[in-house]
Amino acid sequence: YCIHYTVYIVLYTLYCILYTIYNVLYTLYCVHCTVYIILYTLYCIHCTVYFILYTMYCIHYTVYIVLYTLYCIQCTVYIILYTLYCILYTIYNVLYTLYCIHCTVYTGN
């Protein structure tokens, strides 16, 4: 009976040791998974922040392009108006010169 009981105790002790090793390994696996989840979450946060910053950069660049386009339109309008002013001033000078020639011929001076 004692031998049988001793074998039972030894086998049960081995079972407990193996079960403890299993629990330690499973705990390590869970720790690994938890660390992986934390790192992946940090990676996702990093990606989200990068996306937000890149979106803000794109918005800023788009606003810059719109403002620069408006500036170019303003310059073009200014050039067109100034050209029209020069054309009108040239016509005025030609007409005034013709008027002066007419006056000179008419008065004989």
C-alpha positions, 0 to 999 in steps of 0.5 A: 500500500505504501509503495502504491501511495508513494507512486501516487504522490510522486506522480501527482507531484510531477503533475503539479510541477508540469501544471505549474510550468504550463501556467507560467508559460501561459502567463508569459504568453498572455504577457507577450500578447498584452505587450503586443496589443499595447505596442500595436495600439501605440503604432495605431496612435502614431499612424493617426497622429501622422495622418492628422498632421499630413492632412493639416499640411495638405490643407495648409498647402491647398490654402497657399495655392488658393491664395497664390492663385488669387494673387495671380488673378489680381496681378492679371486684372491689374495688368489688363486694367493698366494696359487698357489705361495705357491704350486709352491714354495713347488714344487721348494723346493721339486725339490731342495731337490731332487737335493741336495740329488742327488748331495750328493749321486753323489759326496759322501759327 
